[in-house]
Amino acid sequence: MVEGGVACCTWSKALTRAKLSGFHFHDLRHTGNTFASQSGATLRELMNRTGHSTTRAALIYQHTAMEWDRAIADALGKPAEEALKKQDPSGTGT
């Protein structure tokens, strides 16, 4: 276990040197897996990375962000826009 071991001591020293407080070693795992999720990792891939055997635990890392939601919405709209342009080459909608 990391807590109380050499890594914990190294972590504490690094926080002190960087003049940071309130961060826990486990925050690195959470941040890394959240980034993996936002980069497109599937639920199964997150489960493999974290060692979780249930989807419930792995879902913790699938935070949503306003920017990510906007990117998804934009991506979903593109096929519809293309289909409409093919039906109406002028793009006027009539």
N, C-alpha and C positions, 0 to 999 in steps of 0.2 A: 504494500500500500504506500502511496506517495506521502500522505499526511504523516508527519512525524519523522520521516526518513531524510536521507540526504537531499532529495529533490525539494522537499519542503524547506529545508534550511537554505538551499540555493535560491529558491523562490523568494523567501523572506528577505534575503540579502539583496536580490535584484530589485524588489519593491522599494526597499530602503534607499538604495543607490539612485533609483529613478524618482525618488520623492513621491511615491504613490502609496495609497492605502485603500483598504476596502476591497481589494481584489483577492480572489481565491484561486488556487492552482486549478481547480475544476473549471473555472471560467474559461481557461484555454480550450478545454475539451468542448465546452458548450459553443464557444465562438467558432471553432474549427468546423464542428458539425453543422452549425447553422449556415456557415459559408458554403459548405459542401452541398447542403440542401438547396440553397439559393443558386448554386452553380449548375443545378440540374440533376443532382444525385437522386436516384429513385429511393423509395422507402426501403426496399430490400438492401440497396447499397448502404444506406445509413445504418440499417440494422447490422450489417457485416462490419462496418467501421466501428460501431460502438459496442458490439458484442451483445446487443439486446436480442432476446428471443421472442419478444412480442412487438407488435406494431405500436401498441399504446406508448411504450417507452420511447421508441424512435420518433414518434410524432412530435415530441417536445421540440425537436430541432427544426421543424417545418414552420418557422415563424413567417408571417407575411409582412411585407412592407408595401407602402403605398406605391413606390416606384416599380416594384415587381408586379403588382397588380395592374398598373398602367401598361407595362410592357406586354403582359399577357393579353390584355384587352386589345392593344394595338395589333398584336400578332393575329389574334382571332378575327379582327376586322379586315385584314388584308385580303384573304380569299374572297370575302363577300364583295369587297370593292372591285376586285378583278373580275368576278362573275358579272357584276353589274355593268362594267365597261364593255364586256363582250356582248352583252345584250343590247347596249346602247353606245355605240362607238363615239358619239358626240359627247357623252358624259353629262348630258343635260337632264337625264332621268325621264325623258318623254318619249 
